[in-house]
Amino acid sequence: MTPYVPTVIEQTSRGERAFDIYSRL
């Protein structure tokens, strides 16, 4: 469980990448 991991990616990249990671999970 890492809710802060996708949040960081969203800030560094955009948000589509964060969604991709969630989709992979």
PyMOL Python script that loads the backbone (N, CA, C, O; Angstrom):
from pymol import cmd

cmd.read_pdbstr("""\
ATOM      1  N   MET A   1       0.846  -1.212   0.000  1.00  0.00           N
ATOM      2  CA  MET A   1       0.000   0.000   0.000  1.00  0.00           C
ATOM      3  C   MET A   1       0.874   1.252   0.000  1.00  0.00           C
ATOM      4  O   MET A   1       1.512   1.580   1.000  1.00  0.00           O
ATOM      5  N   THR A   2       0.892   1.938  -1.128  1.00  0.00           N
ATOM      6  CA  THR A   2       1.730   3.147  -1.208  1.00  0.00           C
ATOM      7  C   THR A   2       0.949   4.268  -1.881  1.00  0.00           C
ATOM      8  O   THR A   2       1.095   4.493  -3.083  1.00  0.00           O
ATOM      9  N   PRO A   3       0.135   4.962  -1.123  1.00  0.00           N
ATOM     10  CA  PRO A   3      -0.704   6.042  -1.669  1.00  0.00           C
ATOM     11  C   PRO A   3       0.117   7.288  -1.972  1.00  0.00           C
ATOM     12  O   PRO A   3      -0.328   8.169  -2.706  1.00  0.00           O
ATOM     13  N   TYR A   4       1.328   7.358  -1.397  1.00  0.00           N
ATOM     14  CA  TYR A   4       2.169   8.537  -1.626  1.00  0.00           C
ATOM     15  C   TYR A   4       3.071   8.334  -2.844  1.00  0.00           C
ATOM     16  O   TYR A   4       3.634   9.295  -3.368  1.00  0.00           O
ATOM     17  N   VAL A   5       3.205   7.119  -3.283  1.00  0.00           N
ATOM     18  CA  VAL A   5       4.056   6.836  -4.449  1.00  0.00           C
ATOM     19  C   VAL A   5       3.444   7.412  -5.728  1.00  0.00           C
ATOM     20  O   VAL A   5       4.114   8.141  -6.460  1.00  0.00           O
ATOM     21  N   PRO A   6       2.187   7.093  -5.999  1.00  0.00           N
ATOM     22  CA  PRO A   6       1.527   7.593  -7.212  1.00  0.00           C
ATOM     23  C   PRO A   6       1.342   9.103  -7.147  1.00  0.00           C
ATOM     24  O   PRO A   6       1.309   9.777  -8.177  1.00  0.00           O
ATOM     25  N   THR A   7       1.223   9.630  -5.928  1.00  0.00           N
ATOM     26  CA  THR A   7       1.037  11.077  -5.758  1.00  0.00           C
ATOM     27  C   THR A   7       2.292  11.801  -6.223  1.00  0.00           C
ATOM     28  O   THR A   7       2.205  12.835  -6.886  1.00  0.00           O
ATOM     29  N   VAL A   8       3.443  11.270  -5.882  1.00  0.00           N
ATOM     30  CA  VAL A   8       4.710  11.909  -6.264  1.00  0.00           C
ATOM     31  C   VAL A   8       4.868  11.878  -7.774  1.00  0.00           C
ATOM     32  O   VAL A   8       5.288  12.858  -8.390  1.00  0.00           O
ATOM     33  N   ILE A   9       4.529  10.751  -8.355  1.00  0.00           N
ATOM     34  CA  ILE A   9       4.654  10.614  -9.816  1.00  0.00           C
ATOM     35  C   ILE A   9       3.748  11.618 -10.505  1.00  0.00           C
ATOM     36  O   ILE A   9       4.103  12.189 -11.536  1.00  0.00           O
ATOM     37  N   GLU A  10       2.573  11.826  -9.925  1.00  0.00           N
ATOM     38  CA  GLU A  10       1.615  12.752 -10.536  1.00  0.00           C
ATOM     39  C   GLU A  10       2.208  14.161 -10.525  1.00  0.00           C
ATOM     40  O   GLU A  10       2.008  14.923 -11.471  1.00  0.00           O
ATOM     41  N   GLN A  11       2.923  14.507  -9.478  1.00  0.00           N
ATOM     42  CA  GLN A  11       3.505  15.853  -9.369  1.00  0.00           C
ATOM     43  C   GLN A  11       4.730  15.968 -10.276  1.00  0.00           C
ATOM     44  O   GLN A  11       4.974  17.021 -10.864  1.00  0.00           O
ATOM     45  N   THR A  12       5.488  14.898 -10.387  1.00  0.00           N
ATOM     46  CA  THR A  12       6.713  14.940 -11.194  1.00  0.00           C
ATOM     47  C   THR A  12       6.370  14.847 -12.681  1.00  0.00           C
ATOM     48  O   THR A  12       6.918  15.581 -13.504  1.00  0.00           O
ATOM     49  N   SER A  13       5.471  13.948 -13.004  1.00  0.00           N
ATOM     50  CA  SER A  13       5.095  13.774 -14.417  1.00  0.00           C
ATOM     51  C   SER A  13       3.846  14.588 -14.731  1.00  0.00           C
ATOM     52  O   SER A  13       3.934  15.719 -15.208  1.00  0.00           O
ATOM     53  N   ARG A  14       2.679  13.999 -14.459  1.00  0.00           N
ATOM     54  CA  ARG A  14       1.432  14.722 -14.773  1.00  0.00           C
ATOM     55  C   ARG A  14       0.282  14.100 -13.996  1.00  0.00           C
ATOM     56  O   ARG A  14      -0.341  14.768 -13.171  1.00  0.00           O
ATOM     57  N   GLY A  15      -0.001  12.844 -14.247  1.00  0.00           N
ATOM     58  CA  GLY A  15      -1.155  12.227 -13.581  1.00  0.00           C
ATOM     59  C   GLY A  15      -1.538  10.981 -14.361  1.00  0.00           C
ATOM     60  O   GLY A  15      -2.073  10.015 -13.818  1.00  0.00           O
ATOM     61  N   GLU A  16      -1.244  11.039 -15.665  1.00  0.00           N
ATOM     62  CA  GLU A  16      -1.514   9.869 -16.509  1.00  0.00           C
ATOM     63  C   GLU A  16      -0.610   8.714 -16.084  1.00  0.00           C
ATOM     64  O   GLU A  16      -1.002   7.548 -16.128  1.00  0.00           O
ATOM     65  N   ARG A  17       0.610   9.065 -15.670  1.00  0.00           N
ATOM     66  CA  ARG A  17       1.568   8.018 -15.265  1.00  0.00           C
ATOM     67  C   ARG A  17       1.074   7.429 -13.949  1.00  0.00           C
ATOM     68  O   ARG A  17       1.121   6.213 -13.763  1.00  0.00           O
ATOM     69  N   ALA A  18       0.612   8.254 -13.055  1.00  0.00           N
ATOM     70  CA  ALA A  18       0.114   7.770 -11.760  1.00  0.00           C
ATOM     71  C   ALA A  18      -1.038   6.797 -12.003  1.00  0.00           C
ATOM     72  O   ALA A  18      -1.153   5.769 -11.336  1.00  0.00           O
ATOM     73  N   PHE A  19      -1.879   7.137 -12.961  1.00  0.00           N
ATOM     74  CA  PHE A  19      -3.023   6.274 -13.271  1.00  0.00           C
ATOM     75  C   PHE A  19      -2.520   4.955 -13.849  1.00  0.00           C
ATOM     76  O   PHE A  19      -3.081   3.893 -13.580  1.00  0.00           O
ATOM     77  N   ASP A  20      -1.464   5.035 -14.641  1.00  0.00           N
ATOM     78  CA  ASP A  20      -0.907   3.827 -15.262  1.00  0.00           C
ATOM     79  C   ASP A  20      -0.407   2.875 -14.179  1.00  0.00           C
ATOM     80  O   ASP A  20      -0.623   1.665 -14.249  1.00  0.00           O
ATOM     81  N   ILE A  21       0.257   3.434 -13.191  1.00  0.00           N
ATOM     82  CA  ILE A  21       0.792   2.607 -12.104  1.00  0.00           C
ATOM     83  C   ILE A  21      -0.355   1.942 -11.345  1.00  0.00           C
ATOM     84  O   ILE A  21      -0.284   0.766 -10.989  1.00  0.00           O
ATOM     85  N   TYR A  22      -1.407   2.717 -11.106  1.00  0.00           N
ATOM     86  CA  TYR A  22      -2.564   2.158 -10.384  1.00  0.00           C
ATOM     87  C   TYR A  22      -3.185   1.039 -11.211  1.00  0.00           C
ATOM     88  O   TYR A  22      -3.620   0.019 -10.675  1.00  0.00           O
ATOM     89  N   SER A  23      -3.219   1.243 -12.511  1.00  0.00           N
ATOM     90  CA  SER A  23      -3.815   0.240 -13.410  1.00  0.00           C
ATOM     91  C   SER A  23      -2.961  -1.033 -13.377  1.00  0.00           C
ATOM     92  O   SER A  23      -3.486  -2.144 -13.453  1.00  0.00           O
ATOM     93  N   ARG A  24      -1.652  -0.860 -13.263  1.00  0.00           N
ATOM     94  CA  ARG A  24      -0.745  -2.018 -13.250  1.00  0.00           C
ATOM     95  C   ARG A  24      -0.904  -2.752 -11.932  1.00  0.00           C
ATOM     96  O   ARG A  24      -0.832  -3.980 -11.883  1.00  0.00           O
ATOM     97  N   LEU A  25      -1.121  -2.000 -10.869  1.00  0.00           N
ATOM     98  CA  LEU A  25      -1.253  -2.615  -9.543  1.00  0.00           C
ATOM     99  C   LEU A  25      -2.478  -3.533  -9.556  1.00  0.00           C
ATOM    100  O   LEU A  25      -2.789  -4.161  -8.544  1.00  0.00           O
TER     101      LEU A  25
END
""", "prot")
cmd.dss("prot")
cmd.show_as("cartoon", "prot")
cmd.util.cbc("prot")
cmd.orient("prot")
